Amino acid sequence: MPTIALRRLLVVTTTAFALACASDDVMAPTAEEAALEPIELSLDRIDRGEAAPADADRSVPTLQRLLHEAIVRVRAERGDAAARRLLEPLRDLLREAREAREAGDRETARRKLREANLVAARIVVRVFGTQVAPRLDSRVTEQLVVLHERIAETEAEGGDATRLRRAAEAVQSLQTTASRLMDAGAHPRAVVVLSHALDLLRAALAHG
């Protein structure tokens, strides 16, 4: 059976993504980001000064790992105070999300978490440059090849690859959206979408 996170991603990525507002000057998430399940960003490891989790660490979502890597670099190059200043807007959004959730306002909490995703992606692009989005896109392509190989193997053995095929289709849809965002110069938004694509691929391959 697919995990809850995988089922959610498969459902939301069937939504038609509209590039209603590709500009990164706008704080509110656009349609494609609003359709994605927001991740629970945690700054605990960062605050403790721990090393960024390895790429193979399946317990940490891609966007959160990228944020951790970015802050580690800022802390090493500019000091802890600079790293903390960079995270202040993100901390505010996460606090507002927690307060909204505690007040029973789930809609506001989810909106704040989506905004936090975008802020985290902006930090990643600010630190690593716009080339981070194309690099993520290349990783998505590589993992899609692995997923298609898994599909072929499953079917060759007489198994049911329906779920894997749906995952592949969802990832391809996300990748198409990310390509349009990169063409529009909206690299942080593309990072959000591609990070979700990589998490979906990881879940599909882990439970395929």
TORKE-614313 format. One record per residue: z, y, x of N, C-alpha, C in turn; residue number from 1. Coordinates in steps of 0.001 Angstrom, whole numbers. Each point is the difference from the previous one (the first is absolute). Layout:
REM TORKE-614313
REC    n_zz    n_yy    n_xx   ca_zz   ca_yy   ca_xx    c_zz    c_yy    c_xx num
REC       Z       Y       X       Z       Y       X       Z       Y       X NUM
...
***
This chain:
REM TORKE-614313
REC    n_zz    n_yy    n_xx   ca_zz   ca_yy   ca_xx    c_zz    c_yy    c_xx num
REC       0   -1198     840       0    1198    -840       0    1242     871   1
REC    -776    1029    -361     -13    1209     799    1305     763    -136   2
REC     353     751    1023    1226     775     -32    -140    1145    -986   3
REC    1160     601    -405     -31    1130    -923    -792    1147     600   4
REC     239     283    1302    -712    1109     651   -1490    -238      -2   5
REC    -424   -1250     252   -1427    -300      25    -583     149   -1389   6
REC     714    -483   -1036    -519     116   -1357    -154    1457    -386   7
REC     979     826     385     -90    1420    -334   -1215     645     657   8
REC    -194    -291    1278   -1130     591     703   -1319    -468    -583   9
REC     -74   -1259    -393   -1229    -515    -594    -287     687   -1318  10
REC    1050     285    -773    -200     652   -1289    -431    1446     164  11
REC     721     738     855    -282    1427     102   -1344     278     641  12
REC    -475    -866     873   -1258     276     671   -1197    -340    -853  13
REC     214    -489   -1225   -1115    -154    -918    -321    1324    -684  14
REC     901     979     143    -226    1316    -578   -1149     700     709  15
REC    -823     702    -773   -1101     767     610     599    1201     701  16
REC    -233     100    1329     586    1086     772    -888    1230     -81  17
REC     584    1115    -464    -745    1257     -94     455     923    1113  18
REC    -950     558     728     349     937    1070      86    1400    -595  19
REC     970     187    -852     104    1255    -725     385    1150     913  20
REC     757    -327    1056     454    1064     891     167    -575    1378  21
REC   -1016     110     838      29    -626    1312     703     862    1038  22
REC     266    1265    -316     578     900     987    1433    -375     303  23
REC     371      39    1287    1376    -287     391     861    1253     -55  24
REC    -560    1102    -507     809    1187    -199     879    -134   -1233  25
REC    -312    -961    -857     742    -193   -1227    1059   -1074     217  26
REC    1233     281    -422    1084    -948     222     -99   -1206    -928  27
REC    -333     229   -1277      19   -1088    -970   -1016   -1076     353  28
REC     382   -1268    -143    -933   -1087     289   -1182      26    -955  29
REC   -1155    -426     468   -1179     -65    -839     -16   -1306    -772  30
REC   -1054    -223    -783     -45   -1136    -912     143   -1332     728  31
REC    -673    -127    1155      63   -1287     686    1386    -274     551  32
REC     739    1055     409    1359    -200     494     961    -265   -1160  33
REC    -229     673   -1124     867    -188   -1154     -97   -1417    -543  34
REC   -1149    -661     245    -181   -1363    -492     703   -1026     882  35
REC     347     400    1216     607    -936     942    1507     -41    -152  36
REC     544   -1191     199    1444    -175     -65     640     705    1195  37
REC     894     986    -231     621     688    1138     943    -922     744  38
REC      34     139    1311     918    -812     779    1342     726     119  39
REC    1026    -751     283    1321     585     206     149     325    1478  40
REC    -320    1216     378     135     404    1389    1481      35     384  41
REC     304    -571    1142    1369      -1     497      15     615    1393  42
REC     939     909     210      89     677    1298    1177    -507     822  43
REC     657   -1059    -465    1201    -486     684    -279    -384    1449  44
REC   -1038    -808     215    -322    -442    1359    -364    1191     890  45
REC    -742     930    -571    -395    1187     762    1230     800     402  46
REC     906     194    -960    1216     776     275     860    -645    1083  47
REC     -26   -1327      49     801    -708    1005    -677     -19    1370  48
REC   -1228     511      70    -718      28    1271    -568   -1337     408  49
REC    -174    -907    -961    -547   -1313     326   -1485      89     327  50
REC    -486   -1003     714   -1430     -73     287    -755    -265   -1294  51
REC   -1239     454     -57    -818    -234   -1186    -221   -1494    -179  52
REC      -7    -486   -1242    -213   -1436    -229   -1378    -435     464  53
REC    -111   -1243     405   -1280    -532     459    -975     -89   -1159  54
REC   -1273      36     338   -1046     -79   -1014     117   -1281    -815  55
REC     494   -1053     622     108   -1295    -678    1229    -105    -897  56
REC     864    1007      -4    1211     -29    -814    -376     200   -1462  57
REC       1   -1072    -759    -457      46   -1386    1009     642    -940  58
REC    1214     256     477    1016     590    -861    -162    1516    -127  59
REC    -847     590     828    -156    1456      16   -1409     378    -460  60
REC    -125     809   -1056   -1331     432    -447    -725     777    1091  61
REC   -1315     -52     -25    -823     611    1051     281    1479     163  62
REC      60     748   -1096     208    1440     104    1349     319     623  63
REC    1009    -758    -356    1324     230     580       6    -280    1500  64
REC    -701   -1044     420     -69    -319    1430    -733    1106     751  65
REC   -1103     497    -562    -751    1077     643     852    1260     133  66
REC     766     300   -1047     893    1159      60    1022    -174    1111  67
REC     572   -1188     107     993    -272    1043    -621     196    1377  68
REC   -1210    -520     204    -684     156    1283    -232    1475     318  69
REC    -371     772   -1015    -258    1430     201    1264     732     410  70
REC    1114    -301    -662    1248     690     317     519    -412    1370  71
REC    -194   -1246     375     390    -444    1348    -753     820    1046  72
REC   -1273     231    -228    -779     789     960     486    1443      52  73
REC     233     600   -1164     470    1392     -37    1345     123     691  74
REC     886    -946    -261    1326      42     625    -107    -103    1522  75
REC    -913    -852     478    -168    -182    1443    -617    1232     654  76
REC    -921     655    -702    -734    1124     592     664    1349    -224  77
REC     701     149   -1153     524    1320    -363    1477      26    -311  78
REC     620   -1167     -19    1436     -48    -220     388    -351   -1429  79
REC    1276    -349    -162     505    -456   -1287     -18    1101   -1045  80
REC     278    1239     395      26    1102    -965   -1378     207    -630  81
REC   -1042     -82     818   -1360     165    -516    -344   -1127    -968  82
REC     424   -1210     325    -267   -1133    -883     702     183   -1338  83
REC    1230     484      39     754     199   -1240    -621    1104    -853  84
REC    -468    1059     626    -654    1082    -753   -1254    -512    -696  85
REC    -735    -854     680   -1235    -547    -563     287    -834   -1241  86
REC    1167    -651     -25     349    -878   -1108     689     703   -1163  87
REC     380    1265     166     773     685   -1035    -680       7   -1373  88
REC   -1304     349     -91    -638     -12   -1333      -5   -1394    -628  89
REC    -153   -1012     829       7   -1370    -501    1390    -380    -504  90
REC    1019     385     741    1365    -288    -432     285     651   -1359  91
REC    -475    1230    -172     227     704   -1265    -631    -759   -1165  92
REC   -1227    -466     183    -687    -728   -1068     691   -1321    -320  93
REC     430    -705    1037     683   -1265    -213    1343     209    -706  94
REC     687    1088     335    1256     316    -677    -258     326   -1470  95
REC   -1037     779    -253    -339     348   -1383    -391   -1248    -793  96
REC    -690    -924     652    -384   -1243    -672    1238    -812    -372  97
REC     954     -80     927    1239    -740    -271     781     637   -1150  98
REC      87    1336      24     737     704   -1050    -658    -206   -1359  99
REC   -1337      37     -30    -716    -203   -1262     225   -1416    -514 100
REC     -20    -972     904     205   -1390    -403    1420    -200    -534 101
REC     964     612     669    1393    -115    -452     200     647   -1368 102
REC    -830    1027    -288      84     679   -1289    -805    -714   -1077 103
REC    -639   -1093     372    -796    -754    -960   -1400     515    -199 104
REC    -427     965     823   -1343     573    -114    -928    -746     952 105
REC    -481   -1142    -442    -824    -840     863   -1347     639     321 106
REC    -553     709    -967   -1311     617     230      62    1016    1133 107
REC    1017     853     -20     168     984    1072     281    -692    1323 108
REC     807   -1051     -39     330    -729    1226   -1259    -574     634 109
REC    -872    -611    -811   -1234    -580     527    -930    1092     530 110
REC     -45    1141    -702    -849    1096     467     489     522    1345 111
REC    1299     134     145     562     477    1269    -272    -994    1133 112
REC      83   -1293    -312    -266   -1008    1020   -1470      27     416 113
REC    -904     222    -957   -1423     110     354    -235    1232     888 114
REC     666    1092    -333    -107    1193     832     557    -274    1390 115
REC    1059    -787      63     585    -353    1298    -992    -823     821 116
REC    -727    -895    -656   -1031    -759     704    -998     934     668 117
REC    -430    1016    -743   -1002     923     526     561     839    1144 118
REC    1247     430    -131     643     763    1078     124    -861    1251 119
REC     383   -1262    -177     107    -916    1142   -1356    -157     681 120
REC   -1056    -136    -794   -1343    -148     566    -433    1261     734 121
REC     396    1150    -503    -330    1251     682     680      72    1364 122
REC    1231    -469      62     695     -34    1286    -742    -918     968 123
REC    -412   -1165    -494    -729    -963     833   -1274     623     555 124
REC    -762     677    -849   -1254     618     442     279    1170     946 125
REC    1049     736    -275     356    1127     869     330    -475    1410 126
REC     671   -1128     105     424    -506    1307   -1117    -754     707 127
REC    -706    -868    -722   -1006    -878     619   -1434     515    -117 128
REC    -213    1007    -842   -1349     533    -158    -763    -680   -1128 129
REC   -1122     587    -365    -775    -518   -1132    -615   -1367     283 130
REC     -65    -396    1271    -598   -1297     331     846   -1170    -496 131
REC    1238     265    -425     847   -1088    -486    -589    -635   -1251 132
REC    -634     792    -857    -585    -567   -1227   -1153    -952     312 133
REC    -981     383     842   -1050    -954     348     529   -1266     681 134
REC    1067     135     794     570   -1188     641     587    -948   -1044 135
REC     690     566    -991     524    -826   -1080   -1138    -662    -768 136
REC   -1066     748    -211   -1156    -537    -715    -593   -1194     752 137
REC     -50      92    1318    -514   -1110     809     891   -1227    -134 138
REC    1314     222     -50     926   -1122    -160    -160    -651   -1369 139
REC    -251     823   -1016    -239    -547   -1334   -1233    -898      25 140
REC   -1064     481     655   -1231    -783      90     249   -1327     708 141
REC     749      40    1094     307   -1226     754     789    -993    -848 142
REC     985     498    -725     820    -884    -813    -747    -522   -1227 143
REC    -958     784    -478    -838    -469   -1109    -828   -1209     435 144
REC    -465      35    1248    -749   -1145     530     883   -1242     -15 145
REC    1254     163     428     941   -1125       5     237    -499   -1422 146
REC     138     934    -943     237    -390   -1388   -1196    -760    -570 147
REC   -1204     469     302   -1194    -697    -486    -102   -1402     616 148
REC     413    -128    1249      29   -1333     618     999    -903    -713 149
REC    1146     558    -371    1012    -764    -728    -543    -433   -1369 150
REC    -733     884    -633    -603    -326   -1292    -963   -1177     147 151
REC    -868      77    1025    -971   -1071     227     695   -1331     281 152
REC    1058      43     806     746   -1223     322     655    -588   -1252 153
REC     587     872    -808     674    -462   -1213    -984    -674    -948 154
REC   -1153     619    -180    -997    -556    -911    -618   -1275     564 155
REC    -162     -48    1327    -558   -1210     616     921   -1196    -188 156
REC    1286     282     -97     989   -1067    -208     240    -292   -1476 157
REC    -793     649    -859     125    -223   -1434    1108     792    -658 158
REC     525     987     706    1084     803    -555    -497    1168    -826 159
REC     919     654    -671    -315    1160    -838     228    1279     810 160
REC   -1069     724     277      84    1223     804    -113    1252    -865 161
REC     234    -151   -1300    -149    1146    -909     884    1165     401 162
REC    1265    -293     282     925    1085     366    -419     677    1294 163
REC    -452    -794     957    -445     576    1275   -1238     859    -198 164
REC    -897    -446    -866   -1201     794    -266     348    1330    -666 165
REC     952     -48    -903     435    1242    -649     632     950    1015 166
REC     772    -557     912     595     826    1044   -1083     643     859 167
REC   -1026    -783     361   -1098     524     818    -730    1122    -733 168
REC    -235    -191   -1289    -677    1033    -786     841    1269     -83 169
REC    1312    -165    -168     894    1159     -64     -13     770    1313 170
REC      34    -722    1106     -12     641    1312   -1322     724     230 171
REC   -1095    -611    -388   -1302     641     166     -87    1283    -817 172
REC     613       3   -1192      37    1208    -816     803    1103     683 173
REC    1142    -393     566     819     966     736    -757     545    1201 174
REC    -711    -853     691    -727     422    1184   -1124     974    -367 175
REC    -640    -224   -1131   -1039     924    -480     602    1364    -290 176
REC    1163      -1    -655     695    1257    -278     363     719    1290 177
REC     524    -740     966     403     597    1279   -1202     592     725 178
REC   -1141    -672     -78   -1203     507     644    -392    1358    -581 179
REC      76     124   -1314    -317    1278    -641     987    1086     407 180
REC    1273    -388      93    1008     966     409    -236     474    1432 181
REC    -341    -914     900    -272     393    1382   -1224     908      72 182
REC   -1012    -318    -784   -1196     852     -28     334    1408    -478 183
REC    1002      91    -886     416    1292    -533     999     705     922 184
REC     366    -642    1108     946     591     936    1448    -160    -417 185
REC     264    -835    -994    1366    -212    -498     622   -1203     701 186
REC     232     141    1287     466   -1137     800    1396    -503    -370 187
REC     967     874    -283    1305    -535    -411     -99    -841   -1269 188
REC    -791     436    -948    -175    -769   -1224    -657   -1347     305 189
REC    -951       4     926    -642   -1258     395    1015    -931     660 190
REC     918     554     780    1037    -811     640     875    -671   -1049 191
REC     354     720   -1073     796    -585   -1081    -732   -1196    -606 192
REC   -1275     191    -326    -781   -1053    -664    -212   -1200     918 193
REC    -334     263    1258    -250   -1098     943    1285    -754     336 194
REC    1113     691      26    1278    -676     230     293    -981   -1128 195
REC    -274     410   -1222     175    -903   -1141    -958   -1186     110 196
REC   -1217     266     447    -975   -1087     150     493   -1029    1010 197
REC     553     467    1104     506    -922    1016    1203    -786    -518 198
REC     855     637    -784    1136    -717    -572    -464   -1069    -984 199
REC   -1021     313    -769    -551    -980    -932    -613   -1177     746 200
REC    -729     288    1065    -578   -1073     814    1089    -877     607 201
REC    1034     623     510    1095    -746     615     652    -928   -1022 202
REC     212     518   -1228     609    -819   -1047    -905   -1148    -403 203
REC   -1298     286    -120    -948   -1047    -410     -78   -1107    1041 204
REC     -64     372    1275    -129   -1002    1054    1305    -774     206 205
REC    1122     644    -282    1283    -675     177     258   -1030   -1096 206
REC    -589     226   -1182     274    -882   -1125   -1236    -728    -496 207
REC   -1079      72     797   -1244    -634    -432      22   -1501     126 208
***
